[in-house]
Amino acid sequence: MKRISTIVLVIAALFSILTGCSSKTTEVKDNTLVIGIDDKFAPMGFRDKDNKIVGFDIDYASAAAKKMGKKVKFQPIDWSTKEAELSSGRIDLIWNGYTITDERKKKVLFTKPYLKNAQVVVTMADSKLTKLNDLAGKVVGLQTLSSASDALDASPIKAKIKTVTEFSDNVQALTDLKSGRLDAVVIDEVVIDYYMSKENEAFKILNESLAPEEYGIGVKKGNEDLLKDLQKALDEMNEDGTAAQISEKWFGENKVLN
């Protein structure tokens, strides 16, 4: 009888330990925001020479999470599956130069816009291309399932382009542009501005842009509480100057929308 009682006590103790571990794990997860990013999207989120994930959105998200009393984990994802990653719960937020569009609003909740952008066309500096109509008969690259693709689809020039080649990220597209396999690349203005200023690459931007746009943070449908808390933190960062400091670090000026 004594042996049976001992076994029962041991089982109860083990159950208590396992339950405690489970609760702790859940607590840590609940206090951590998992943010889906494209880690080749400079200057918003990318890897530096030491392979560390850095960028404007990385600093911006870290500061917001701190105000919310949350930890943050940046999860590199396949950008073409970003909404699926969010809806599945594998990530809590899409936050890395994520353009607000009517189509995306059907799939996710958005914060207020926090940064203006535009889709532009970039070529090599010695190219004879100067305007959108010059893309007729040319080979153009862009990131797959991106707002660059949406902007090009909405432009009449799309029908005149010889070939549109899609890439998993902008770095690959720009590499093919430099090698001569592409005539031009459709890309976020904020991205190419960074490359032209920091990387000293011999690019030029065509005089006409394809589409103005704004960046927002994507939250899973139904998670209004998280959206509310996040927006509150972003508003506070605008008010206390935190957002301006981060913007000046990466852009040399305050570009954050109030």
N, C-alpha and C positions, 0 to 999 in steps of 0.2 A: 504493500500500500504506500509505504514511504517512497519507494522507487517510482511509482506512478505519479505521485505528487511532485517529485523532483522533475520528472520529464515534462509535466504540465507547466511547471514554473519556467523551465528552460525554453519551451516553445513560446510561452507568453513573452519572455524577455526578448527572444529573437523577433517576434512579431512587432514588439514595441520599437526595436532598433530599426527594422525595415520600414516601419511606418514613419518613424522620425526622419529617416533618410529621404523617403519619398516626399514628405512635406517640405523638407529643406530644398530638395531639387526643384519642386514646383514653385517655391518661394523665390528662388534665384531666377528661374525662367520668367516668372511673372514680373520681376523687377528689371528685366533686361529687354531693351528694344532691339530686335534683330532687323537691321536695315539692309535691304537689297540694293547693291550698287553695280555699276559697270566700272571695273577697276582699270580701264584704259580710256577714261573720259576726262582728260586734263582740260582745265584746271579744277573741275568740279569734284572728281574723285579718281585717283590714279596711284600707281606705285612709284616711289622715288628710287634713286639709285641704290638705296639699301633695301629695296623691296617692301618698304613700309607704305601702307595706304594713307595718302594725304590728299589735301584739296580743300577748296572752299566749302563744299557741301559736307565734308568730313568734319571740319571745324564747326560749321554751323549746326550740324546735327548733334555733335558732342556737347555743345553749349546748351542747346535746347533740352537734351536729355538730363543734363545736370540740373537745370531749373525745374524739371519735372520730378527730380529725385530718382532718376532711373540710370541704370548702367546701359551701355550701348555696345552692340556687336555689329561690325560691318561684314556683310556676307556677299562676296562676289557671286553674281548670277549670270546666266545667259540672258542678255537683255531682251531677246526675242520672246522669252517666256515669263517676263516680269509679272504680268497680271496673274498668270497661273500660279506663280510662286506666292503671290500675295493671298489669293483666294484659298489656297491650300493651307495657309497658316504657317508655312515654312519661314516666311518673313513677316514682319509687322508693318513695315513701311517701304515704299519705293521712293528713294530719295537720292537722286544723282542726275541733275539736269533733266528732270522728267516734265515734259511739255504738257500743259493742260489742253485737251482737245474735247470736242463734244462726244466723239466716239469713246474716248477713255472714261468720260464721266458716266457712261452707262455701266462701266465695269468697276470703278473705284470711287471713293470719296476723295475730294481734294481740299487742301488748305487754301487759303487765299494766295494769290500769286506773290512770289517773293523776289523774282528777278526777271527782267525783260531779256529777250533773245530774238534772233531771227535766223532763218535758214538762208545761207548764202552759197554761192558757187565759187570755188577756189580752183585756180590753175597754177601752173608754174609761172614765175615772173617773166620769162621770155616768151610766153605763149602769145599768139596773135588774137586770142579770144578776149573780148572786152565787154560783151553784153549777152543777155540770155539767148537771143536769136542765133548767136554764133555757135550754140551747142547743136544745131541741126547737123545730123550726119556724124556726130561725135560719140565717143564711148565715155559714159559717165558712171562714177561709182558713188555708193552711199552705204550707210549702215542699215542692215535689214530690220524691218519692222520698227523703224524710227520715225520721228516727226519729219526728218529729211525726206523720207520716202513719201509721206503724206503730202508734203509741200510740193514735191515734184509731180505727183499724181494729179494735183489740182491745177497745175500750170499747163497752158496750151503747148509749151515747148516740148513736153513729154512725148507727144506724138511724132516729133521731128527727130528725136534722138535715135541714133543708130542702135546702141545697146546700153542697157542699164545693168551694171554689175553690182551685186549686193555682197557686203562683207559683214563679218560678225562684230567688227569694231572699226572705229575711225582710223586707228593706227595702220591697219592693213590697207585701208583705202588710200591713205596718204602715201604709203610705201609704194603702192602700184602707180600712183600719180608720178612720183619722183622717178620711177623706173621707166616711165613712158608707156605703160600698159593702159593707162587711162588718159583722157584729155582733160577731165575735170572731176571734181568731187563736190557733192552737195553735203554741207556740214553746218553744224551750229556755229554762229558767229563768235560766241564766247570761246569756243574751243579753238578755232583757227586763229583768233586774235592772240590767244595764249601761245600757240606754236610759233607764230610769226614774231612775237616779242621775246620769247624765252629761248626758243630753239634756233633762232637765226636762220630759218629756212627760207629759201628763195621762192616764196609763194606770192600770189596776188589774188585779190578778191574782185569779182566782176562788179561793175557799177550798179547793177540791179540786183536786189535781193528777191528771194522767192516768197517768203512769208514772215511777218512779224509774229512773235509768240511770247508766252510767259511760262516760267517754271513754277511748279507747285509740288507738294509732297502727297503721294498717294497712300490712302488708308483703306483698309478692307471695308467693303460694304457691310453695314450693320454695326460697325465699331465707332459709333458717334461719340462715345465717351473719350476714346483715345484722340479722336480728331479735335474735340473741344479742348482737352488738356494741352495738346500739342500747339494749337493755335494760340492759346493763352501764353504759352512759353515764348512763342515767336513774337507776339505783340510786346511782351515785356522786354525782349532783346532789342526791339526797335526803340523802345522808350528809354532804356538805360544805356544805349550806345554800344552794346555788345555786337550787334549785327554790323554796325558801321565799322567797328574795329576789324572784324573778320574780313569784310569786303575790301577795306583799304589794304590789308595784308596781301590779298590775292589779286586785286584789280587796280590798286593805286588810288582808288576813290570809292565813295559809298554808292553802290549801285542797287542796294536792297530797297525794295518797294515798301512803303509804309501803308 
